[in-house]
């Protein structure tokens, strides 16, 4: 079993920054992907970013158009963690943010391709 725990959410003013963390434990494969998704109030869960790597080597990263240039995803296989650095935050970034693991390493934006999910962390961006 794989367990994911998000942290780092909070309240921030527009233009500010937050760094989300996702710690994962349990079995992992040499090649896998970790994604960030979010659910804005009253909306469906949506893709934010994904990173895929083999051991300590990152080989792919992708972002939703809405966050390109503002968010950066990174991972640390030694610490078994993935991060989402969020800069220039906007009110429309307000959402519950989830991390997810795809043990097949597909680096997909599709929710259906992820095997494990965290409980989410709230990010609120005020105007």
N, C-alpha and C positions, 0 to 999 in steps of 0.2 A: 504494500500500500504506500501511496505517496501523499504526504500532507503539505499543504501550502498555507502560510500565514502572512497576510499583508499588514503593513504598518506605515505610518508616516503621513496619513491624511490629517486634515484639519481645516481651519478657516483662514483664508488669506485674501488680501485685497487684490483687485485687478492689477495686473502688471507684476505681481509678486511671483515667488517660486516655492515649490515644494518638491521633496524627494521621497518617493514611495519605495518601500522595500518589500520584497517577498522572499521569505525563507522557506526552503523546501527540504523535506526529509523523506527517508525511505529509499526504495530502489529507484535508480535512474539508469539510463543506458548511455553508452559512450556518445551517441548522437541523439539529441532531443531538442525540443523547442519550448520556450517560455513566452507566453503572450500576456499582454495587458488588454483588458476590456473595460468598458464602463457602461453604466446605466444612468443616464440623466433622468431627472424627475419626469414621470409621465411618458417615458420613451422606452424603446427596446434596448437591450444590451447591444453595444456596438464595439467593433474592433478599434484598438488604439495603436498598439505596436507589438512586434514580435522579434525575438532574437533566437537564433539557432546556432548551436556549436557542437563540436566534437571534442570531448575532454576539455581542454582549456583554450581551444582555438575557435573563435567566432567565425562563422562562414556566411552568415546572412542576417540582415536586419531590415525591417520594413515598418512603415508608419502609415496611419490613416492621413489622408490629405488635410484634414482639419487640424492636425497637430504637427505636421512637418515643419521643421525649422524652429520649433519651440520645445518639443519633447525629445529626450534622448533615452533610449533603452540600453542597458548594459547588464552584464552578468559576471558573477564571481563563482567559479566552480569550486574553489578552495573553501569558500564560506557557504557554499550551497545557497546562493541568493541571486535574485535578479532585481534590478532597480529601474525606476522610471523618474528621471529628472525632468521636472515640468517648470518651464520658464515662461515669462510673459503670459501668465494665466489670464483667462477671460471668464466672465460670468458663465458663458456657455460650456465651460469645462466642468462646471459643477455636476457631480455625479458620484455614484458609488463605484469605486475602482476595484477590479478583480484581477488577480493573476491566475494563470492557468498553465497547465503542463501538457504538452503533446509528446508522449514518449516515442513516437515514430519520427519525430524531427522534421515534420513537413513544413514548418514555418508558415502555417496557414492563417488567414484572417477569418476562417469559418469556425464558428462556435462548435459545431459538430465534431471537429477534428481534435478537440482537447479532451483529455481523459480525466483530469483532476482540476479542481477549482478551490480557491480560497473563499473565505467568507465575505471579503470585501472591506474596503476602508473608505470612509466618507471624505470627499473633497468638496469644499464650499468656497466659491470665489465671489466676493462681494463687489458691487459696482463702486 
